[in-house]
Amino acid sequence: MRSRFLLAALAVATALTTGACVSKNQPAAEQTPSSNTTSSKPTSSARTTIEQTAARQPINIPAALAPVPRRATPLPATVTCEYPSNGKPSSKLVMPPQPGSVPATGTATLTLDTSLGNVPLTLDRALAPCTVHSMVRLAGQGYFNGSSCHRISTEGLQMLQCGDPTGTGSGGPGYQFADEVFPELKYGRGILAMANSGPNTNGSQFFIVFGDAPLPPKYTVFGTVPPIGLAIVDQVAHGGHDGSLDPSPGGGKPNVKMTVNAATVS
């Protein structure tokens, strides 16, 4: 069954079979951020081998921040957003945003007070006003408090995925909303985007790109992460993962746990 917040399958030029060797610059087929992920927990011996391998071969994280994507044609000052039910119960009791007009200009700062330190996120309404409106609403209701970033991928697609209170990769707020994508979208270090399980299935799960991300423009970018926040994400990345989601969709549960104590908007 297709996971909900794991990113949809990447189209790769060369055919890669399941379990094939993955280069640093090319993700395996279906290596994407998405949801409804079911992980098979490795044995203790397998986990030890994975951690030892990560220690022997540190990951390569690019230093340069990716350019912030911009729309070729700016949005109007306000847009209309809708947040219909997705037919599933919310992972945590929240009220969905009301449908209606929301501003499409300006920024907000969403600060994740985590177990490793503060990770500030700059939310940009000009990129994705409906997404920003939803994230602000969820944070204001304490939706992210107590949640942990449940998935990390360090090869090919380098990202940390968060936003699921269940920590399973299948949780969400009980509603969904439309993609806010455009052809100029590119992903790289410092980009903040929504995970999904297909077109127009955005919910609460998001991912922070800390390195390479050869993705098609199918994932809503709604902000950026400054270097001070990326430094904390890098700590998680260098710790590696348990391999429970390799080879597809890729990555696994982080060995270094990052729990969101509180999420506040300013």
Secondary structure per residue as TSV (DSSP state, phi and psi in degrees):
chain	resnum	aa	ss	phi	psi
A	1	M	-	360.0	134.9
A	2	R	-	-69.1	127.9
A	3	S	-	-73.6	151.6
A	4	R	E	-82.1	-42.2
A	5	F	E	-108.7	14.0
A	6	L	E	-82.4	142.8
A	7	L	-	-64.3	147.0
A	8	A	-	-63.8	163.6
A	9	A	-	-60.6	135.7
A	10	L	-	-79.2	138.8
A	11	A	-	-84.7	123.2
A	12	V	-	-113.5	139.3
A	13	A	S	-62.9	-46.3
A	14	T	S	-93.2	142.1
A	15	A	-	-70.9	124.5
A	16	L	-	-118.2	127.5
A	17	T	-	-85.5	157.8
A	18	T	T	-58.3	129.9
A	19	G	T	87.1	2.4
A	20	A	-	-70.3	158.5
A	21	C	-	-67.6	137.6
A	22	V	-	-111.7	129.7
A	23	S	-	-81.3	166.4
A	24	K	T	-65.4	-26.3
A	25	N	T	-105.5	1.1
A	26	Q	S	-133.2	116.4
A	27	P	-	-75.0	151.9
A	28	A	-	-68.4	158.5
A	29	A	T	-54.2	136.4
A	30	E	T	69.5	16.6
A	31	Q	-	-83.5	98.1
A	32	T	-	-148.7	156.1
A	33	P	-	-78.8	123.7
A	34	S	E	-152.1	-174.9
A	35	S	E	-123.0	-179.3
A	36	N	S	61.9	37.1
A	37	T	-	-80.9	129.9
A	38	T	-	-109.3	120.3
A	39	S	-	-104.0	138.7
A	40	S	-	-93.5	116.9
A	41	K	-	-71.3	125.3
A	42	P	-	-71.8	158.6
A	43	T	-	-68.9	165.6
A	44	S	H	-62.3	-36.1
A	45	S	H	-67.8	-39.5
A	46	A	H	-65.8	-40.6
A	47	R	H	-63.2	-41.0
A	48	T	H	-61.0	-42.8
A	49	T	H	-62.1	-43.1
A	50	I	H	-61.2	-46.3
A	51	E	H	-66.0	-37.7
A	52	Q	H	-66.6	-39.5
A	53	T	H	-63.3	-42.7
A	54	A	H	-61.9	-37.1
A	55	A	H	-68.5	-35.2
A	56	R	H	-75.3	-31.2
A	57	Q	S	-125.1	82.6
A	58	P	-	-58.8	145.0
A	59	I	-	-74.5	153.8
A	60	N	-	-99.9	111.2
A	61	I	-	-109.1	121.9
A	62	P	-	-63.7	146.9
A	63	A	-	-85.3	-31.7
A	64	A	S	-76.1	139.1
A	65	L	-	-75.6	145.3
A	66	A	-	-73.7	147.3
A	67	P	-	-61.5	144.5
A	68	V	-	-73.2	124.1
A	69	P	-	-66.4	148.8
A	70	R	-	-132.8	143.8
A	71	R	-	-72.4	137.5
A	72	A	S	-62.9	-37.0
A	73	T	S	-119.8	113.7
A	74	P	-	-60.4	152.2
A	75	L	-	-71.6	159.8
A	76	P	-	-65.2	172.4
A	77	A	S	-61.3	-31.0
A	78	T	E	-135.1	153.8
A	79	V	E	-134.1	162.5
A	80	T	E	-100.2	130.2
A	81	C	E	-118.8	147.4
A	82	E	-	-130.8	145.0
A	83	Y	-	-132.9	69.0
A	84	P	-	-70.8	158.6
A	85	S	B	-63.5	145.4
A	86	N	-	-99.4	8.4
A	87	G	S	80.8	7.0
A	88	K	S	-121.3	150.3
A	89	P	-	-69.2	149.8
A	90	S	-	-70.7	141.9
A	91	S	S	-70.2	-16.5
A	92	K	S	-151.3	141.9
A	93	L	-	-64.1	113.6
A	94	V	-	-144.8	157.6
A	95	M	-	-95.8	127.7
A	96	P	-	-68.2	156.5
A	97	P	-	-62.3	148.7
A	98	Q	-	-75.7	141.1
A	99	P	S	-66.8	149.0
A	100	G	E	151.4	-165.3
A	101	S	E	-84.5	135.3
A	102	V	E	-132.6	153.7
A	103	P	E	-68.3	146.9
A	104	A	-	-117.8	25.3
A	105	T	S	-135.1	158.1
A	106	G	-	89.7	171.1
A	107	T	E	-128.5	163.6
A	108	A	E	-137.8	152.2
A	109	T	E	-107.5	121.2
A	110	L	E	-105.6	112.2
A	111	T	E	-100.1	121.6
A	112	L	E	-92.5	109.9
A	113	D	E	-82.9	102.1
A	114	T	E	-109.3	171.9
A	115	S	T	-66.6	-12.9
A	116	L	T	-108.2	-3.6
A	117	G	E	129.3	174.9
A	118	N	E	-77.6	133.8
A	119	V	E	-119.2	100.8
A	120	P	E	-80.5	138.6
A	121	L	E	-118.9	128.0
A	122	T	E	-94.0	113.5
A	123	L	E	-93.9	127.8
A	124	D	E	-113.8	109.3
A	125	R	T	-67.4	-27.1
A	126	A	T	-66.8	-23.7
A	127	L	T	-84.9	-44.1
A	128	A	-	-156.7	77.9
A	129	P	H	-62.5	-38.3
A	130	C	H	-69.5	-35.9
A	131	T	H	-66.3	-46.6
A	132	V	H	-61.0	-43.0
A	133	H	H	-59.2	-43.2
A	134	S	H	-66.0	-45.1
A	135	M	H	-63.4	-40.7
A	136	V	H	-63.8	-42.1
A	137	R	H	-63.0	-45.2
A	138	L	H	-64.2	-44.4
A	139	A	H	-62.0	-39.8
A	140	G	H	-64.5	-21.9
A	141	Q	T	-98.8	8.0
A	142	G	T	74.6	20.0
A	143	Y	T	-60.8	-39.0
A	144	F	T	-86.0	-12.3
A	145	N	T	-62.6	128.6
A	146	G	T	86.8	-3.3
A	147	S	-	-87.0	155.7
A	148	S	B	-117.3	150.6
A	149	C	-	-72.9	116.4
A	150	H	-	-94.1	-11.3
A	151	R	E	-146.5	140.5
A	152	I	E	-137.8	143.4
A	153	S	E	-125.9	130.7
A	154	T	-	-116.7	-7.3
A	155	E	S	-120.9	135.9
A	156	G	S	74.0	-81.6
A	157	L	S	-95.1	115.5
A	158	Q	-	-108.2	99.0
A	159	M	E	-152.0	156.7
A	160	L	E	-115.1	126.4
A	161	Q	E	-107.3	133.1
A	162	C	E	-138.4	-176.7
A	163	G	-	97.1	9.9
A	164	D	-	-114.4	109.9
A	165	P	T	-60.8	-23.4
A	166	T	T	-80.8	-19.1
A	167	G	S	71.2	11.4
A	168	T	S	-100.5	-17.6
A	169	G	S	91.2	0.4
A	170	S	-	-117.1	1.6
A	171	G	-	-84.8	162.6
A	172	G	-	-169.2	179.5
A	173	P	-	-88.1	2.3
A	174	G	S	87.9	-0.8
A	175	Y	B	-136.5	168.1
A	176	Q	-	-139.6	168.0
A	177	F	B	-151.7	165.6
A	178	A	-	-71.2	152.9
A	179	D	-	-64.3	148.8
A	180	E	-	-125.3	69.8
A	181	V	-	-113.9	163.2
A	182	F	-	-153.6	157.6
A	183	P	T	-59.4	-27.5
A	184	E	T	-77.4	-2.9
A	185	L	-	-63.1	130.7
A	186	K	-	-137.2	154.6
A	187	Y	-	-121.8	142.8
A	188	G	-	-172.5	-170.2
A	189	R	T	-55.6	125.9
A	190	G	T	94.8	-2.8
A	191	I	E	-86.1	139.9
A	192	L	E	-113.9	123.5
A	193	A	E	-142.9	165.1
A	194	M	E	-90.9	138.2
A	195	A	-	-84.7	155.0
A	196	N	-	-152.9	174.6
A	197	S	S	-118.4	21.8
A	198	G	S	142.2	179.0
A	199	P	T	-57.3	134.0
A	200	N	T	59.9	38.7
A	201	T	-	-120.5	27.8
A	202	N	B	-64.3	143.4
A	203	G	-	-137.6	-101.0
A	204	S	S	-123.2	-16.9
A	205	Q	-	-79.1	135.6
A	206	F	E	-136.8	166.2
A	207	F	E	-135.9	145.5
A	208	I	E	-105.0	119.7
A	209	V	E	-84.7	122.7
A	210	F	-	-109.8	-1.3
A	211	G	S	-157.1	-130.3
A	212	D	-	-75.0	147.7
A	213	A	-	-156.8	80.2
A	214	P	-	-78.9	71.1
A	215	L	-	-107.2	150.0
A	216	P	-	-73.5	160.8
A	217	P	S	-76.4	62.7
A	218	K	-	-116.7	2.7
A	219	Y	S	-122.9	120.0
A	220	T	-	-60.6	120.2
A	221	V	E	-90.6	125.5
A	222	F	E	-127.1	12.0
A	223	G	E	167.2	-165.3
A	224	T	E	-139.5	164.5
A	225	V	-	-121.7	122.7
A	226	P	-	-73.5	166.7
A	227	P	H	-54.0	-36.4
A	228	I	H	-62.6	-34.6
A	229	G	H	-78.2	-37.7
A	230	L	H	-63.9	-31.1
A	231	A	H	-60.0	-35.5
A	232	I	H	-74.7	-41.4
A	233	V	H	-60.8	-38.3
A	234	D	H	-60.4	-35.1
A	235	Q	H	-59.4	-43.1
A	236	V	H	-65.3	-42.6
A	237	A	H	-62.0	-44.2
A	238	H	H	-68.6	-18.4
A	239	G	H	-76.0	-15.9
A	240	G	-	76.8	-167.4
A	241	H	B	-143.3	175.1
A	242	D	-	-87.5	-0.3
A	243	G	-	73.6	11.0
A	244	S	T	-69.0	-14.5
A	245	L	T	-114.9	8.4
A	246	D	T	-85.7	146.9
A	247	P	T	-86.0	-11.5
A	248	S	T	-138.8	131.5
A	249	P	T	-78.8	-7.7
A	250	G	-	118.1	141.0
A	251	G	-	84.6	-150.9
A	252	G	B	175.3	-167.0
A	253	K	S	-72.6	132.1
A	254	P	B	-61.6	139.2
A	255	N	S	-71.5	-31.2
A	256	V	S	-98.5	110.8
A	257	K	-	-78.6	134.0
A	258	M	-	-122.0	108.9
A	259	T	B	-104.5	135.1
A	260	V	E	-84.5	110.1
A	261	N	E	-72.5	-42.5
A	262	A	E	-157.6	149.9
A	263	A	E	-124.1	121.4
A	264	T	E	-125.1	147.8
A	265	V	E	-111.8	136.3
A	266	S	-	-138.1	360.0
